[in-house]
């Protein structure tokens, strides 16, 4: 736990996000389904999320927002355009980080 405190309600929310991310990583849902569901869940979040939990989920939200299924060319800004493989890497990192909070 490393001194980080996650309130019980955050744990409930964590379970929802970690299952969604895991389903994406295990190819149980498509990248488009993940994109749509994650954006809807995060933007409609009613429960305040703890600091570190919010930080990681917000970072993943930005990564999802940068995802494109179009080819990324040499003139495209890679800071604002990521492909499915990069999104999966980001999702895996966030899953590891948020699970470490519990």
Secondary structure, DSSP 8 states (H G I E B T S, - for coil): -TT----HHHHHHHHHHHHHHHHHHTTSS-HHHHHHHHHHHHHT--S---HHHHHHHHHHHHHHHHB-SS---TTS-TTS-B-HHHHHHHHHHHHHHHHHT-
